[in-house]
Amino acid sequence: MRWLNQRSSQKVVRSQRRKADREDLPCPRLELAGAFMKLIVGLGNPGRKYEQTRHNVGFMVAAKVASLAMADPSKVRFEGEFAEGVTPGNVGVSQEKLAILCPHTYMNASGKSVRKACDFYKLEPTEVLVICDDVDLAAGRLRIRGSGSAGGQRGLADIIRHLGTDQVSRLRLGIGRPPQGWETADYVLGKFNKQEFEAFELATTSAAHAALDWASGGVAFAMNRHNADPAAKKKQKQKKTRSNNLPTNVPPNSGQGNGGGE
């Protein structure tokens, strides 16, 4: 009966969602097998001109989230590229339905796209994670927060404005400060060189896993796992390894110090 009930509820939700799609009405809140929908938003600019630019790391991370979440083929919805998936089922971690959105409204006008998705799925702002670049973070560094100001990130600022609150989770991926003599705009809209691109392949993968940790474990869980400075974590690991390799205390040899005499 349990499986039959699940299948019946899925058929009802699919039917309601098809109807909502046709009529452009809000979708009933998705609740299947105890899982609630979470929305992960990757920020960037659409078009080939902006591919592999520093400002588009949000798109890069979102694409990896979609892959890890086994998302359906993407489609154009909510003025962006959109797909649905499920967080991987790990022991002790809840599985969550995911909506993944890359607004195609250009970075500074991302809020309208996000608001449309939230209205359609009846999501609260706290059920949204925004992934964006940050020039004030060292290249490759991750920082997750559950709320706060946009910190100069205009795409995030527009989302906060459209949702009417700053209680929106955000995952910032550091791209570092521009070299001396560079304008910030030229730097963020510039493409990665080969060496940078290889480094950011690893960084965007780490960010995708951080986004999934946020979806399944919550913001505090994700912060504890991913906000630490990688260099500090490496030093701590090396220190622990050295301490484990130290010889254990050896009891003094009872035969020493007697000069070998009777």
C-alpha positions as a printed Julia matrix, in Angstrom:
262×3 Matrix{Float64}:
  0.0    0.0     0.0
  2.83   2.39    0.76
  4.26   2.18   -2.74
  0.83   2.41   -4.27
  0.13   5.6    -2.28
  3.42   7.11   -3.43
  2.68   6.34   -7.06
 -0.8    7.78   -6.75
  0.51  11.0    -5.19
  3.16  11.29   -7.92
  0.52  10.9   -10.63
 -1.61  13.6    -9.01
  1.32  16.01   -8.69
  2.45  15.38  -12.29
 -1.11  16.02  -13.49
 -1.36  19.21  -11.42
  2.03  20.4   -12.67
  1.08  19.81  -16.31
 -2.09  21.81  -15.71
 -0.11  24.57  -13.98
  2.33  24.65  -16.91
 -0.53  25.08  -19.38
 -2.31  27.71  -17.36
  0.81  29.43  -15.98
 -0.5   28.9   -12.46
  1.46  28.23   -9.28
  2.34  24.57   -8.82
  1.08  22.73   -5.71
  3.88  22.49   -3.14
  5.91  19.41   -3.98
  6.01  16.88   -1.17
  6.86  13.34   -2.23
  8.12  10.71    0.22
  8.86  13.45    2.75
 11.03  15.5     0.37
 10.53  19.23   -0.17
 11.71  21.23   -3.17
 14.81  23.4    -2.86
 15.88  25.92   -5.5
 19.55  26.3    -6.47
 20.27  29.35   -8.62
 23.5   29.78  -10.56
 24.23  33.36  -11.59
 25.91  34.45  -14.8
 25.33  36.01  -18.2
 23.82  34.1   -21.15
 25.43  33.73  -24.54
 28.66  32.37  -26.01
 30.38  35.69  -25.42
 30.33  35.08  -21.67
 31.18  31.37  -21.58
 34.1   30.47  -19.29
 34.27  33.98  -17.84
 34.9   34.57  -14.15
 31.47  36.15  -13.72
 29.84  32.91  -14.91
 31.14  30.53  -12.25
 27.56  30.32  -10.92
 26.46  28.76  -14.23
 29.42  26.36  -14.11
 28.58  25.2   -10.59
 24.86  24.84  -11.42
 25.72  22.6   -14.37
 27.72  20.31  -12.06
 24.91  20.3    -9.49
 22.53  19.19  -12.25
 24.9   16.38  -13.23
 25.36  15.16   -9.64
 21.61  15.38   -9.02
 20.84  13.31  -12.14
 18.62  16.15  -13.32
 16.18  15.91  -16.19
 17.23  17.52  -19.49
 17.12  21.28  -19.06
 14.43  23.43  -20.63
 13.65  27.12  -20.94
 11.44  28.24  -18.03
 11.16  31.25  -15.75
 13.28  33.29  -18.22
 16.2   30.96  -17.74
 17.56  27.45  -18.16
 15.82  25.11  -15.74
 16.03  21.47  -14.65
 14.83  19.25  -11.81
 16.76  16.57   -9.94
 17.24  14.91   -6.56
 20.09  15.14   -4.08
 22.14  11.93   -3.84
 20.91   9.67   -1.06
 23.67   9.38    1.54
 23.51   7.54    4.85
 22.13   9.83    7.56
 21.35  12.65    5.1
 17.87  13.39    3.83
 17.11  13.3     0.11
 15.67  16.49   -1.36
 14.01  17.42   -4.62
 15.96  20.1    -6.44
 15.05  22.79   -8.92
 18.13  24.2   -10.67
 17.87  27.57  -12.42
 20.29  29.69  -14.44
 18.53  33.0   -15.16
 19.01  34.29  -18.71
 18.0   37.83  -17.81
 21.66  38.84  -17.44
 23.35  39.01  -14.08
 22.02  42.34  -12.82
 18.37  41.42  -13.49
 18.36  37.89  -12.03
 15.67  38.62   -9.45
 12.71  38.48  -11.82
 13.58  34.96  -12.95
 14.09  33.7    -9.39
 10.84  35.28   -8.2
  8.9   33.53  -10.97
 10.32  30.14   -9.95
  9.62  30.78   -6.26
  6.03  31.83   -6.97
  5.42  28.82   -9.18
  6.74  26.27   -6.65
  5.53  28.21   -3.59
  9.03  28.37   -2.15
 10.13  30.47    0.8
 13.29  32.6     0.37
 15.03  30.34    2.92
 14.59  27.46    0.44
 16.74  29.23   -2.16
 20.53  29.04   -2.6
 22.23  31.58   -4.88
 25.65  30.67   -6.32
 27.79  33.58   -7.48
 31.36  34.82   -7.92
 33.14  37.01   -5.37
 36.18  39.17   -6.12
 36.85  39.69   -2.4
 37.47  36.0    -1.79
 40.71  34.26   -2.71
 40.46  32.31   -5.96
 38.78  28.96   -5.36
 37.69  29.74   -1.8
 34.08  28.95   -0.83
 31.89  30.86    1.6
 28.32  29.94    2.5
 25.97  32.22    4.43
 22.29  31.97    5.26
 21.54  35.69    5.02
 23.07  39.14    4.81
 23.71  41.94    2.35
 24.62  41.4    -1.28
 28.13  42.68   -0.64
 28.3   44.43   -3.99
 27.14  41.4    -6.03
 24.45  42.97   -8.22
 22.76  39.73   -9.24
 22.32  38.75   -5.6
 21.16  42.28   -4.79
 18.43  42.05   -7.43
 17.26  38.69   -6.05
 17.08  40.14   -2.53
 15.08  43.08   -3.89
 12.57  40.86   -5.73
 12.12  38.44   -2.83
 11.82  41.29   -0.33
 14.27  39.83    2.18
 17.97  39.14    2.67
 17.17  35.77    4.29
 18.43  34.01    1.19
 21.28  31.51    1.37
 24.25  32.27   -0.84
 27.33  30.31   -1.89
 30.15  32.57   -2.99
 33.04  31.21   -5.03
 36.12  33.4    -4.87
 37.72  34.55   -8.11
 40.31  36.82   -6.46
 41.07  40.48   -6.98
 41.96  41.8   -10.45
 45.66  42.27  -11.2
 47.1   45.74  -10.77
 45.97  48.06  -13.54
 42.85  46.05  -14.4
 39.32  47.41  -14.14
 37.08  45.15  -12.07
 34.47  44.9   -14.84
 37.07  43.82  -17.38
 38.42  41.25  -14.95
 35.12  39.58  -14.0
 33.96  39.5   -17.62
 37.31  38.14  -18.78
 37.8   34.47  -19.6
 39.89  32.09  -17.51
 43.29  31.28  -18.89
 44.23  27.59  -19.21
 45.88  27.38  -15.8
 42.99  29.17  -14.06
 40.42  27.02  -15.84
 42.04  23.8   -14.61
 42.07  25.15  -11.03
 38.43  26.24  -11.25
 37.39  22.84  -12.54
 38.24  21.57   -9.06
 36.77  24.61   -7.3
 33.44  24.41   -9.13
 33.19  20.7    -8.33
 33.75  21.46   -4.63
 31.12  24.2    -4.84
 28.61  21.79   -6.42
 29.07  19.36   -3.53
 28.66  22.27   -1.09
 25.38  23.21   -2.76
 24.1   19.65   -2.42
 25.17  19.62    1.25
 23.12  22.8     1.74
 20.09  21.2     0.1
 20.22  17.96    2.08
 21.77  19.03    5.39
 20.93  22.72    5.77
 22.98  25.9     5.8
 24.78  25.28    9.12
 25.83  21.81    7.98
 27.18  23.16    4.69
 28.98  26.06    6.4
 30.74  23.72    8.82
 31.92  21.5     6.0
 32.97  24.04    3.4
 33.71  27.47    4.89
 37.13  26.63    6.33
 40.19  27.99    4.53
 41.57  25.1     2.41
 45.15  26.14    3.28
 44.34  26.05    6.99
 42.66  22.66    6.62
 45.73  21.35    4.81
 48.05  22.61    7.55
 45.85  21.06   10.22
 45.87  17.73    8.37
 49.67  17.85    8.01
 50.05  18.65   11.72
 47.81  15.75   12.65
 49.81  13.43   10.38
 53.09  14.53   11.98
 51.74  14.01   15.49
 50.52  10.53   14.54
 53.98   9.67   13.24
 55.78  10.69   16.44
 57.29   7.73   18.34
 55.42   6.66   21.43
 57.08   6.96   24.83
 59.45   4.07   25.44
 59.95   3.01   29.06
 63.55   3.46   30.23
 65.78   0.42   29.88
 66.22  -1.05   33.33
 69.68  -2.21   32.37
 70.97   1.28   31.58
 72.93   3.32   34.1
 74.35   0.46   36.14
 77.71   0.53   34.34
 77.45  -3.19   33.72
 78.8   -3.89   37.26
 77.69  -6.52   39.64
